[in-house]
Amino acid sequence: MTEREKALKGYLIYDPFAEGMPEERTKAHRLCKLYNDTFDTETEKREELLKELLPHRGKNVYLQGPIYIDCGLNTVIGNDSFANFNFTVLDEGRVTIGNSVFIGPNVSLLTAIHPLCYQDRNPFFNKKTGMVTNLEYTAPITIGDNCWIAANVTICGGVTIGEGCVIGAGSVVTKDIPANSLAAGNPCRVIRQITEQDRLSNHPELFGE
């Protein structure tokens, strides 16, 4: 198994400085910088940059910018999804975002995981490659269709958020969240299920009636 295959499989130690992965990150960082330097109205230029940065995205994906994406090739985004300011994706591992997902400002999706012990975490010289490197592993992140991830949420590697969920502002999500849940906190916990009673039609006071 190659180092790249280990990273994408998840939960396997791999060398993040092997097999062209540093070059991929450098390219992605460059594309992010170019994207961040565009104006909202430069739609054609933005679309061309996203084609190269995020080739596995659906239709009508809108990223407000600035964006900070580590690889791009390992992220899948469904149709009609949106991310607000300062969207950060460390996608050394797989990131899957469904259709019609709303992502608020300052949201981070973090698949990379470093060892707890500093003896394992610190950089070292790899005799096999002749380079200084470090060891890490990844865990995938999945966000189901029709979710709203509110502002300042951090989603850690290994988490699956079911479809139709709302994750409250400032949450740190470390465990799976079942579908149609309202969840919030640090660590993020399910508060309750989202039901028909939450439909706007049941709350005329919000329309000033």
Disulfide bonds with the S-S distance in Angstrom:
none
